Amino acid sequence: MLAKRFSFTIATYIIRETIPYYIISAGLLTFIIYAQQFIRQTEIFQIDGQLSLTLRTMACLLPGILTITIPFAALLSTLLVINQLSSNRESVSISASGMSTAQTAVPLMLLGLGATTITLALTIYVNPLSIRSLKNLRIQALKRALELRIKPQTLTSVFRDYLIYINSVSQDSGEWKGIFVYHPTSENGALIVSAARGRIQVVSPLNEPGIIGIQMEDGITITSGNTGNQQSQTTTKFKRSYIKLSDSDSDTTLLSDQPGRTVQELSFSQLASQATNLPRNSAEQRQATIEWHKRLALAASAVVLVMLAIPIGLALSGISGRTSTVILGLAIATGYYFATIAGQNLTMTGVTPPFAGLWAASALGISISLLTTLKQRRIAELAGNLLPDLKSHLFRKAPAAANPAAGKEFRGGKVLNTVSLMLLSEFAKFAALSTLTIVTLTIIFTLSDLVPSIARNRVPLQFVAGYLWQLSPQLLYLCTPFGLLLGMLFTFGLLTRTSQLTALSAHGLSPYQIFLPLITAAIVTSLALFYLSEKVLPESNRRQDERYNRIKGRNAEQATMAFGQKWVYGTDHRLYSFQHISESNHLLNATVYNLDNPSHTLCEITHADRAVRISDNVWQAVSGGWHENFCDNAGQNRPDHPASFQVAEGVALFRRTTSESSKMNLSSLARHIRQLSAAGIPASSLKVDLEKKKVFPFFSLVLIVLAFPFCLTATSRRLLVRLNLSLILCLTFWTVSHLLESMGKQGRLSAELAVWGGPAAFLALGIYLFFRVGK
């Protein structure tokens, strides 16, 4: 018997075989999350030709994503290389050369330590710097983003407790004209500010998030409240005034949830200093300690996952295929990260100390690794009995193709159908697996972001689970095009590496016959996504948005709902707020703000606790009615006859419901756009959203057509190059599409050109490349 001895040659070979899996796994996982984060950031950073700002923002996002994907890639690459060594019988040769199983695991552990070192450098040094840089970039982009989000003649509640309306924006200076701001100050009090002109201002003190406000000129301030049992009101005119919309205590969607520099931005030495020097058990000391342990535990996850993957991969070697291995890796990583998130949540709620909560997942992973090593033979026996039956149910393959020597049979008929079924089976399997992976990664990334809010607001886990359930349709809708793309890349990668694609082509199967089942699957998927968008997403998005706001501790921010009132804008330059409209068209707690004057500032206020409709366009107060005029210096007017007001659009104005486009189907959104257009309100952003609803389900088709020529022409030697080129081209398509959409929402392009231009151009490019390949 050969003595067990370590071979550096074999160790180098294992490392050389593993590194490509590392690169591919990390690249694909990073691409998946990066594309989603890019989409999210383009909605916040409304790109306005500032390419350098966009590129810097994208660079700042990368370290945070890599801290998740590098450990995941370490797990997948370890499982895949063990599977490869087993399937190619190389493990037998390695064992025969004298290397023990433990010695074979040494190079894999070294790579795991390397992944841990890289992740540690990211968590300790790079990621805090990137978070600080990203915040500074947000400050730079915030002013422009707000100017684009607060659109003329549109009621917006970007900031909590503030409703903002502007009449127009100067094309030359960007100055706002006709400003109206409503801010409730107490249960029955409010601050109303109206000015002829103004502009947004963002001030960023050292180490503080941006303080956002509006500098206004030539306006009026109205403050109402209760004094004893009577309501008082104070009116003040001003030449120049500043209203602060948010500061470090605000919780807007564009700023950090925590004041000052958050613990995520602190350097490792600063965290250690706070954890040591701050009063013990104080909130600041606990947060610093949690973050300190979190960075180390996240870095250690790479080597822990490798330790977990080695005995499991060895136990299942020779039993599971690559697909089963990827599914297994997905399950292990999901379980590990959910354990990490659960431990972090328990720590932040004070149930467990930081060390125990944040290192529990690592301790559990090491324990399972040791147990699997001791019981490896028993696990292999159980897997050998269970996996074949499970695979036979989950992955039933089409009958094998006829003898390749009978090349003529590939040209049509029954055998062509069999080959098509084989391609569809492999494609569907990999597409479903890819989509599941993307959705799972997104949920993990979402949970990581929500854990502080869940702990701070003490949200029940059942409620969080319900949020994720309602979020799943939207994730499936967004991730399926990527899933189909990756599914096709994996399918052709497998066919190329095993020379099946060469055999099919050599025996008469043309590129058009290979393409037909794939394009059919893409069209069916696109129709399914269209159905999902129309029938499922409007309701599920409403529900998940409500749950998200509760988890974050925010009030629902809707364009026509603010402070328990419905707000609408009429064609007669008036703002209307009301609490309820009855079936008989009676209004409850209705207020009319008249902005009908040359400067579009507040001129009159008419209020009624209860108003009845006395004609088609007129309502009259029956209780709690009063009227006040500011333009003519007439002061408050409480006439003997009841206060009344006229509405040009009639009752239809109050029946109008406005919501986000993601919460409406095509017909509802089109009807809403017609109502806004009839009222003279610009709706370029909503028109882009309407066209996007039509075209997005067919992104799957565009991505398949784009990537297919690269997949078909790939050889075993240049496989990675071809697949990466197709990924880059598809990411370029995604980027260009979002840039065009952003221009459309800014009114620089028509909605049709902004939405359909990118897909049409890239689809034409894909068709051209396809016919070049087919010659």
C-alpha positions in Angstrom: 0.0 0.0 0.0 1.3 3.5 -0.9 2.2 5.7 2.0 0.0 8.8 2.2 2.1 11.8 1.1 1.3 15.3 0.0 1.8 16.1 -3.6 2.3 19.8 -4.5 1.8 19.0 -8.2 -1.7 17.5 -7.5 -2.5 20.4 -5.1 -1.5 22.9 -7.8 -3.7 21.0 -10.3 -6.7 21.2 -7.9 -6.2 24.9 -7.3 -5.9 25.5 -11.1 -9.1 23.6 -11.7 -11.0 25.4 -8.9 -10.0 29.0 -9.7 -12.1 29.1 -12.9 -15.2 28.0 -10.9 -14.4 30.8 -8.4 -14.3 33.4 -11.2 -17.4 32.1 -13.0 -19.5 31.8 -9.8 -18.4 35.1 -8.3 -18.8 36.8 -11.7 -22.3 35.5 -12.3 -23.5 36.1 -8.7 -22.1 39.6 -8.7 -23.6 40.3 -12.1 -27.0 39.2 -10.9 -27.1 41.4 -7.8 -25.2 44.2 -9.4 -27.7 44.5 -12.2 -30.5 44.7 -9.7 -28.7 47.3 -7.6 -27.9 49.3 -10.7 -31.6 49.4 -11.6 -32.4 50.5 -8.1 -29.8 53.2 -8.1 -30.9 54.6 -11.5 -34.3 55.3 -9.9 -32.6 57.3 -7.2 -29.8 58.9 -9.2 -31.9 60.2 -12.0 -29.0 60.2 -14.6 -28.8 63.5 -16.3 -25.7 63.2 -18.4 -23.5 62.9 -15.3 -21.7 59.8 -16.5 -18.8 60.2 -14.1 -21.2 60.3 -11.1 -23.0 57.2 -12.3 -19.7 55.3 -12.8 -18.5 56.3 -9.3 -21.7 55.3 -7.8 -21.6 51.9 -9.5 -18.0 51.4 -8.2 -19.1 52.2 -4.7 -21.8 49.5 -4.9 -19.3 46.7 -5.8 -17.6 46.0 -2.4 -20.8 45.5 -0.5 -22.0 43.0 -3.1 -18.7 41.1 -3.2 -18.8 40.5 0.5 -21.9 38.4 -0.1 -21.0 36.8 -3.5 -17.3 35.8 -2.7 -18.2 33.4 0.2 -21.1 32.0 -1.9 -18.7 31.5 -4.9 -16.3 29.7 -2.6 -19.0 27.3 -1.6 -20.2 26.6 -5.1 -16.7 26.3 -6.6 -15.7 23.8 -3.9 -18.7 21.6 -4.6 -18.3 21.8 -8.3 -14.6 20.9 -8.4 -15.2 17.9 -6.1 -18.0 16.8 -8.4 -15.8 17.2 -11.4 -12.9 15.3 -9.9 -15.3 12.5 -9.1 -17.2 12.4 -12.4 -13.9 12.3 -14.4 -12.4 9.6 -12.1 -9.6 12.0 -11.2 -10.3 11.5 -7.5 -9.4 7.8 -7.9 -6.1 8.7 -9.6 -5.4 11.2 -6.8 -6.1 8.6 -4.1 -3.9 6.0 -6.0 -1.0 8.5 -6.1 -0.8 8.4 -2.3 -2.8 11.6 -1.2 -5.3 11.1 1.5 -8.7 12.8 1.5 -7.6 15.2 4.1 -4.6 16.2 2.0 -6.8 16.6 -1.0 -8.9 19.1 1.0 -5.8 21.3 1.8 -5.7 23.2 -1.5 -9.5 23.8 -1.2 -9.0 25.1 2.3 -6.2 27.4 1.1 -8.5 28.9 -1.5 -11.2 29.3 1.2 -8.7 31.1 3.3 -7.8 33.3 0.3 -11.5 34.1 -0.2 -11.8 34.9 3.6 -8.7 37.2 3.3 -10.3 39.1 0.4 -13.6 39.4 2.1 -11.9 40.6 5.3 -10.1 43.3 3.4 -13.5 44.3 1.9 -15.4 44.4 5.2 -12.7 46.1 7.2 -11.2 48.6 4.8 -12.9 48.9 1.4 -16.6 48.7 2.2 -16.7 51.4 4.9 -14.9 53.7 2.5 -17.3 52.9 -0.3 -20.3 53.5 2.0 -19.0 56.9 2.9 -18.2 57.7 -0.7 -21.7 56.5 -1.8 -23.3 58.8 0.8 -21.3 61.8 -0.5 -22.3 60.9 -4.1 -25.9 60.7 -2.9 -25.6 64.2 -1.5 -24.2 65.4 -4.8 -27.0 63.7 -6.7 -29.7 64.5 -4.2 -30.5 68.0 -5.3 -30.9 67.0 -8.9 -32.8 63.8 -8.1 -35.3 65.8 -5.9 -35.8 68.4 -8.6 -36.7 65.6 -11.0 -38.9 63.7 -8.6 -40.8 66.8 -7.5 -42.5 67.6 -10.8 -44.6 70.6 -11.8 -48.3 70.4 -11.1 -47.9 67.1 -9.3 -48.6 66.4 -5.6 -45.6 64.7 -4.0 -44.8 63.4 -0.5 -41.1 62.5 -1.0 -40.5 63.7 2.6 -42.4 62.4 5.5 -44.9 64.9 7.0 -44.5 67.2 4.0 -46.8 67.6 1.0 -45.2 69.6 -1.8 -46.8 71.2 -4.9 -45.1 73.4 -7.5 -46.7 75.0 -10.5 -43.8 75.2 -12.9 -40.0 75.2 -13.2 -37.9 77.8 -15.0 -36.2 76.2 -18.0 -33.2 78.6 -17.7 -32.4 78.7 -14.0 -34.3 75.6 -12.7 -36.1 77.9 -10.2 -39.5 76.7 -8.9 -42.5 78.9 -9.5 -45.7 78.8 -7.4 -44.7 76.7 -4.4 -47.2 75.2 -1.9 -46.0 73.2 1.2 -48.3 71.6 3.7 -46.9 70.3 7.0 -49.1 69.0 9.9 -47.8 70.2 13.3 -50.3 68.7 15.7 -53.5 66.7 15.7 -55.5 69.7 14.4 -52.7 72.1 13.5 -50.8 72.7 10.3 -48.1 74.8 8.7 -48.8 76.1 5.2 -46.2 77.9 3.2 -46.8 79.4 -0.2 -44.3 81.4 -2.2 -44.0 82.8 -5.7 -40.6 81.2 -6.3 -37.8 79.2 -4.7 -35.3 76.4 -5.1 -34.2 73.2 -3.4 -31.1 73.4 -1.2 -28.9 70.6 0.2 -26.5 71.4 3.0 -24.0 68.7 4.1 -22.2 69.4 7.4 -19.1 67.4 8.2 -19.9 63.8 8.9 -23.7 64.5 8.6 -26.2 63.5 6.0 -27.7 66.2 3.9 -30.0 68.8 5.3 -32.6 69.4 2.7 -34.8 72.5 2.5 -36.4 75.0 0.2 -35.3 78.6 0.0 -38.4 80.7 -0.9 -39.1 84.3 -1.8 -42.3 86.5 -1.8 -44.8 84.3 0.0 -47.0 83.7 3.0 -46.9 81.4 6.0 -50.1 80.3 7.7 -49.8 78.5 11.1 -52.9 77.0 12.6 -53.4 75.2 16.0 -55.6 74.9 19.1 -55.5 77.4 21.9 -57.6 76.1 24.7 -60.9 75.0 23.1 -60.6 77.5 20.2 -58.7 77.2 17.0 -56.2 80.0 16.3 -54.5 80.9 13.0 -51.5 83.2 12.3 -50.6 84.6 8.9 -47.2 86.1 8.1 -46.0 87.4 4.8 -42.3 87.2 4.0 -39.8 88.4 1.3 -37.4 85.5 2.0 -37.8 82.3 4.0 -36.3 78.9 4.4 -38.2 75.7 5.3 -36.2 72.7 6.4 -37.8 69.5 4.9 -35.5 66.9 6.5 -32.4 66.6 8.6 -30.6 63.8 10.5 -33.8 62.8 12.2 -35.7 62.3 9.0 -36.4 59.0 7.5 -36.7 59.6 3.8 -36.1 57.1 1.0 -33.1 59.1 -0.1 -31.2 59.4 3.2 -29.7 57.1 5.8 -31.9 55.8 8.5 -29.5 56.8 11.3 -28.1 60.3 12.2 -24.5 61.2 11.6 -22.0 58.7 10.5 -23.4 55.2 10.8 -21.5 52.3 12.3 -21.3 50.8 8.7 -19.2 53.8 7.7 -16.7 53.7 10.7 -13.3 52.2 10.2 -12.4 49.0 12.1 -10.2 50.8 14.6 -13.0 53.3 15.2 -15.5 50.5 15.9 -13.0 48.9 18.3 -12.5 52.2 20.1 -16.3 52.8 20.4 -16.9 49.2 21.6 -14.2 49.6 24.2 -14.6 53.2 25.4 -18.3 53.9 25.3 -20.4 53.2 28.3 -21.1 49.5 28.5 -24.5 48.3 27.3 -25.3 51.7 25.8 -27.0 51.7 22.5 -24.0 53.2 20.7 -21.6 50.7 22.3 -23.8 47.8 21.4 -24.2 48.9 17.8 -20.4 49.2 17.5 -19.8 45.8 19.0 -22.4 44.2 16.7 -20.9 45.8 13.6 -17.3 44.7 14.7 -18.4 41.1 15.1 -20.5 41.2 12.0 -17.6 42.2 9.8 -15.4 39.4 11.1 -18.1 36.8 10.9 -19.0 37.8 7.3 -15.4 37.5 6.3 -15.1 34.1 8.1 -18.1 32.8 6.3 -16.0 32.0 3.2 -13.8 29.5 4.9 -16.7 28.1 7.0 -18.7 27.4 3.9 -15.7 25.7 2.3 -15.3 23.6 5.4 -19.0 22.7 5.1 -18.8 22.0 1.4 -15.8 19.6 1.4 -17.2 16.7 3.5 -20.7 17.1 1.9 -19.2 17.2 -1.6 -17.1 14.2 -0.9 -20.0 12.3 0.6 -22.1 13.0 -2.5 -19.3 12.5 -5.1 -20.3 10.1 -7.8 -24.0 10.3 -6.8 -25.1 13.9 -7.7 -24.6 15.7 -11.0 -23.7 19.3 -11.5 -27.3 20.5 -11.4 -27.9 18.7 -8.1 -24.6 20.1 -6.8 -25.7 23.7 -7.7 -29.0 23.2 -6.0 -27.3 21.7 -2.9 -24.9 24.7 -2.8 -27.9 27.1 -3.1 -29.6 25.3 -0.2 -26.5 25.3 2.0 -25.8 29.0 1.4 -29.4 30.0 1.9 -29.5 28.1 5.2 -26.2 29.6 6.3 -27.2 33.2 5.5 -30.7 32.9 7.0 -29.0 31.6 10.2 -26.7 34.6 10.1 -29.6 37.0 9.6 -31.6 35.3 12.4 -28.6 35.6 14.8 -28.1 39.3 13.9 -31.8 40.0 14.5 -31.6 38.2 17.9 -28.5 40.3 18.8 -30.1 43.6 17.8 -33.2 42.9 19.9 -31.0 42.1 22.9 -32.0 38.5 23.2 -28.4 37.2 22.7 -25.0 38.9 23.2 -23.2 40.0 20.0 -20.6 37.3 20.0 -23.1 34.5 20.4 -25.7 35.9 17.9 -23.3 36.8 15.1 -21.0 33.8 15.3 -23.8 31.2 15.8 -24.1 30.5 12.1 -20.3 29.9 11.8 -20.3 27.6 14.9 -23.3 25.7 13.4 -21.5 25.3 10.0 -18.3 24.0 11.6 -20.3 21.6 13.8 -22.2 20.2 10.7 -18.9 20.0 8.9 -17.3 17.9 11.6 -20.4 15.7 12.0 -20.5 15.1 8.2 -16.8 14.2 8.2 -17.4 11.6 11.0 -20.6 10.2 9.4 -19.5 10.6 5.7 -20.0 6.9 4.8 -23.5 6.8 6.3 -24.5 10.0 4.6 -23.2 8.7 1.3 -25.3 5.5 1.7 -28.5 7.6 2.5 -27.8 9.9 -0.5 -27.2 6.9 -2.8 -30.6 5.6 -1.9 -32.5 8.9 -2.0 -31.0 11.0 -4.7 -31.7 8.7 -7.7 -35.4 8.6 -6.8 -35.5 12.3 -6.2 -33.7 13.1 -9.4 -36.0 10.8 -11.4 -39.0 12.8 -10.3 -37.5 16.3 -10.5 -35.3 16.0 -13.6 -37.0 13.6 -16.0 -35.1 13.7 -19.2 -36.4 13.2 -22.7 -35.5 9.9 -24.4 -32.0 9.9 -25.8 -31.5 10.9 -29.4 -31.1 8.4 -32.1 -27.7 7.1 -33.1 -25.7 10.1 -34.3 -24.5 8.0 -37.2 -28.0 8.3 -38.7 -27.4 11.9 -39.5 -30.3 12.2 -41.9 -32.8 11.6 -39.2 -32.0 14.9 -37.6 -33.5 16.8 -40.4 -37.0 16.5 -39.4 -39.9 14.4 -38.0 -39.9 12.5 -34.7 -36.2 12.7 -34.0 -36.2 16.5 -34.4 -39.0 16.7 -31.8 -37.0 14.5 -29.5 -33.9 16.8 -29.8 -36.1 19.8 -29.2 -37.6 18.2 -26.1 -34.1 17.5 -24.9 -33.0 21.1 -25.4 -36.2 22.4 -23.8 -35.7 20.1 -20.8 -32.1 21.2 -20.2 -33.0 24.9 -20.8 -36.0 24.8 -18.5 -34.1 23.1 -15.8 -31.2 25.6 -15.8 -33.5 28.6 -16.3 -35.6 27.6 -13.3 -32.5 27.0 -11.2 -31.0 30.3 -12.2 -34.2 32.2 -11.5 -34.5 30.5 -8.1 -30.9 31.5 -7.3 -31.5 35.1 -8.3 -34.7 35.4 -6.3 -33.0 33.8 -3.2 -30.0 36.1 -3.4 -32.3 39.1 -3.7 -34.3 38.0 -0.7 -31.1 37.5 1.3 -29.8 40.9 0.2 -33.2 42.4 1.1 -33.3 40.8 4.6 -29.8 42.1 5.3 -31.0 45.6 4.6 -34.2 45.1 6.7 -32.7 43.5 9.8 -32.0 46.8 11.6 -35.6 48.1 10.9 -37.1 44.7 12.0 -35.2 44.8 15.3 -35.8 48.6 15.9 -39.6 48.4 15.2 -40.0 44.9 16.7 -41.8 43.6 13.7 -43.0 40.0 14.1 -41.3 37.4 12.0 -44.7 36.2 10.6 -45.2 39.8 9.3 -41.8 39.8 7.6 -42.6 36.4 6.1 -45.8 37.8 4.7 -43.9 40.7 3.2 -41.5 38.4 1.5 -44.4 36.3 0.2 -46.0 39.4 -1.3 -42.6 40.6 -2.6 -42.0 37.3 -4.4 -44.2 37.9 -7.5 -42.4 41.2 -8.2 -39.0 39.5 -7.8 -40.0 36.7 -10.1 -41.2 39.3 -12.6 -37.9 41.2 -12.5 -35.6 38.2 -12.3 -37.1 35.8 -14.9 -35.4 37.5 -17.9 -32.0 37.1 -16.2 -32.9 33.6 -15.3 -33.7 32.7 -18.9 -30.5 34.3 -20.1 -28.4 32.4 -17.5 -30.3 29.2 -18.2 -29.4 29.4 -21.9 -25.8 30.2 -21.1 -25.5 27.2 -18.8 -27.3 24.9 -21.3 -25.0 25.8 -24.2 -22.0 25.7 -21.9 -22.9 22.1 -21.0 -23.6 21.1 -24.6 -20.3 22.7 -25.7 -18.1 21.1 -23.0 -19.6 17.7 -23.7 -19.4 18.1 -27.5 -23.1 17.5 -27.9 -23.6 20.7 -29.7 -20.8 19.8 -32.2 -22.4 16.4 -32.7 -25.9 17.9 -33.3 -24.5 20.4 -35.8 -22.4 17.8 -37.6 -25.4 15.6 -38.2 -27.7 18.0 -39.9 -29.3 20.1 -37.1 -29.2 23.7 -38.2 -28.9 26.8 -36.0 -32.6 27.6 -36.8 -33.8 24.2 -35.5 -31.7 24.7 -32.3 -33.1 28.2 -31.9 -36.8 27.3 -32.4 -37.5 25.6 -29.0 -35.6 28.4 -27.2 -37.4 31.2 -28.8 -40.7 29.4 -28.2 -39.9 29.1 -24.5 -39.0 32.8 -24.4 -42.3 33.8 -26.0 -44.3 31.6 -23.6 -42.4 33.0 -20.7 -43.0 36.6 -21.9 -46.7 36.0 -22.2 -46.7 34.5 -18.6 -44.9 37.6 -17.3 -47.4 39.8 -19.1 -50.2 37.9 -17.3 -48.4 38.2 -14.0 -48.0 42.0 -14.5 -51.7 42.4 -15.3 -53.4 40.1 -12.8 -51.1 39.5 -9.9 -48.6 42.4 -9.4 -51.0 45.3 -8.8 -52.5 43.7 -5.7 -49.3 42.1 -4.4 -47.3 45.3 -4.8 -49.9 47.2 -2.8 -49.7 44.7 0.0 -45.9 44.4 0.0 -45.6 48.2 0.0 -47.9 48.5 3.0 -45.8 45.9 4.9 -42.5 47.5 3.9 -43.6 50.8 5.2 -44.6 49.2 8.5 -41.3 47.4 8.7 -39.4 50.7 8.1 -41.7 52.6 10.4 -42.8 54.9 7.7 -46.1 56.4 6.7 -47.4 55.2 3.3 -46.2 57.7 0.7 -48.7 58.1 -2.0 -49.2 61.0 -4.3 -52.9 61.5 -3.4 -52.9 60.3 0.2 -51.2 62.3 3.0 -51.9 62.9 6.6 -55.2 61.0 6.5 -56.5 63.2 3.7 -57.0 62.7 -0.1 -55.4 65.4 -2.2 -56.3 66.3 -5.8 -55.4 69.1 -8.1 -58.0 70.7 -10.3 -57.9 72.5 -13.7 -58.9 75.7 -12.0 -55.6 76.0 -10.2 -56.9 74.8 -6.9 -55.8 72.1 -4.5 -58.5 70.1 -2.7 -58.1 68.0 0.4 -60.9 65.9 1.8 -61.2 63.0 4.2 -64.1 61.1 2.6 -66.7 61.4 -0.1 -70.0 59.5 0.5 -72.2 57.7 -2.0 -74.4 60.8 -2.1 -71.3 62.9 -2.9 -71.1 64.6 0.5 -67.6 65.7 1.4 -66.2 65.3 4.9 -63.5 67.6 6.3 -62.9 69.3 2.9 -60.5 72.2 2.3 -59.9 74.2 -0.9 -56.6 76.1 -1.5 -57.0 78.6 -4.3 -53.8 79.3 -6.2 -55.5 81.1 -9.1 -53.4 84.3 -9.3 -50.5 85.4 -11.5 -47.8 84.3 -9.0 -49.7 81.0 -8.3 -49.4 81.6 -4.5 -52.1 80.8 -2.0 -54.9 83.4 -2.3 -57.9 81.8 -0.6 -58.8 79.0 1.8 -62.3 77.6 2.0 -63.1 74.9 4.6 -66.1 72.8 5.5 -66.3 70.1 8.1 -69.2 68.8 6.1 -70.2 69.9 2.6 -73.2 68.8 0.5 -73.4 69.0 -3.3 -76.1 71.5 -4.3 -75.5 71.4 -8.0 -73.3 69.6 -10.5 -70.2 71.8 -9.7 -71.0 73.4 -6.4 -70.6 72.2 -2.8 -71.9 74.1 0.2 -70.9 73.8 3.9 -73.5 72.6 6.2 -71.3 72.6 9.3 -67.9 74.0 10.3 -67.6 76.2 7.2 -65.4 79.2 6.8 -63.5 81.2 4.1 -60.4 83.3 4.2 -58.9 85.6 1.6 -55.2 86.6 1.6 -54.8 88.4 -1.7 -57.1 91.3 -1.0 -56.1 91.7 2.7 -59.7 91.0 3.6 -58.7 88.7 6.4 -60.9 85.9 7.7 -64.4 85.9 6.4 -67.1 84.0 8.2 -70.3 85.2 6.5 -73.8 84.5 7.7 -74.5 82.5 4.6 -72.8 79.1 4.4 -69.3 78.9 2.8 -69.4 77.3 -0.7 -66.9 76.4 -3.4 -67.1 75.5 -7.1 -65.3 72.6 -8.7 -64.8 72.8 -12.5 -64.5 69.0 -13.0 -67.5 68.2 -10.7 -67.6 65.0 -8.6 -65.2 63.2 -11.0 -62.3 65.1 -9.4 -63.0 63.6 -6.0 -63.6 60.2 -7.4 -60.1 60.2 -9.0 -57.7 57.8 -7.5 -54.0 58.1 -8.1 -51.5 55.4 -7.3 -48.0 54.2 -8.4 -47.8 52.6 -11.8 -46.5 49.4 -10.3 -49.8 49.0 -8.5 -52.0 49.4 -11.6 -52.6 47.3 -14.6 -52.4 48.7 -18.2 -56.1 49.8 -18.4 -56.0 51.5 -15.0 -52.7 53.3 -15.7 -53.9 54.4 -19.2 -57.2 55.8 -17.7 -55.2 57.6 -14.9 -52.9 59.2 -17.5 -56.0 60.4 -19.5 -57.4 62.0 -16.3 -54.1 63.8 -15.6 -53.8 65.0 -19.2 -57.4 66.3 -19.1 -56.5 68.3 -16.0 -53.4 69.7 -17.7 -50.9 67.8 -15.5 -47.7 66.5 -17.2 -47.6 62.7 -17.1 -44.4 61.9 -19.0 -43.1 59.7 -16.3 -46.3 57.7 -16.1 -46.4 57.4 -19.9 -42.9 55.8 -19.8 -44.2 53.4 -17.1 -47.1 52.6 -19.3 -44.9 51.7 -22.2 -42.5 49.8 -19.9 -45.4 47.6 -18.7 -46.0 46.6 -22.4 -42.4 45.9 -23.3 -40.7 44.5 -20.1 -42.2 41.0 -20.3 -40.5 40.7 -23.7 -37.1 41.5 -22.4 -36.7 37.8 -22.1 -37.1 37.5 -25.9 -34.5 40.2 -26.5 -31.9 38.7 -24.1 -32.3 35.2 -25.7 -31.9 36.6 -29.2 -28.9 38.7 -28.2 -27.0 35.9 -26.4 -27.8 33.0 -28.8 -25.2 33.8 -31.5 -22.4 33.9 -29.0 -23.5 30.6 -27.4 -23.8 28.9 -30.8 -20.3 29.9 -32.0 -18.5 29.1 -28.7 -15.9 26.4 -28.7 -14.6 24.6 -25.7 -11.4 26.7 -25.7 -13.2 30.0 -26.0 -16.3 29.1 -24.1 -15.8 31.5 -21.2 -14.9 34.4 -23.5 -18.0 33.9 -25.6 -20.3 33.6 -22.6 -18.8 36.7 -20.9 -19.2 38.7 -24.2 -22.9 37.8 -24.3 -23.3 38.8 -20.6 -21.5 42.1 -21.3 -23.7 42.8 -24.3 -26.9 42.0 -22.3 -25.8 44.2 -19.5 -25.1 47.0 -22.0 -28.7 46.5 -23.3 -30.1 46.8 -19.8 -28.0 49.9 -19.1 -28.9 51.7 -22.3 -32.6 50.8 -21.8 -32.6 52.5 -18.4 -30.7 55.5 -19.6 -33.3 56.0 -22.4 -36.2 55.5 -19.9 -34.6 58.1 -17.6 -34.5 60.6 -20.5 -38.1 59.8 -21.3 -39.2 60.6 -17.8 -37.3 63.9 -18.0 -39.3 64.7 -21.1 -36.3 64.6 -23.4 -37.6 61.7 -25.5 -41.1 60.5 -26.3 -42.3 57.7 -24.1 -42.5 55.3 -27.1 -39.0 56.0 -28.2 -37.5 56.0 -24.7 -39.0 52.5 -23.9 -39.1 50.8 -27.3 -36.0 52.2 -28.8 -33.4 50.2 -26.8 -35.2 46.8 -27.1 -35.9 47.3 -30.8 -32.3 48.3 -31.6 -30.7 45.4 -29.6 -33.3 42.9 -31.0 -32.3 44.0 -34.5 -28.7 43.5 -33.6 -29.4 40.0 -32.2 -31.3 39.1 -35.4 -28.4 40.3 -37.5 -25.9 38.3 -35.6 -28.2 35.3 -35.6 -28.4 35.3 -39.4 -24.7 35.8 -39.7 -24.2 32.6 -37.6 -26.8 30.7 -39.6 -25.1 31.1 -42.9 
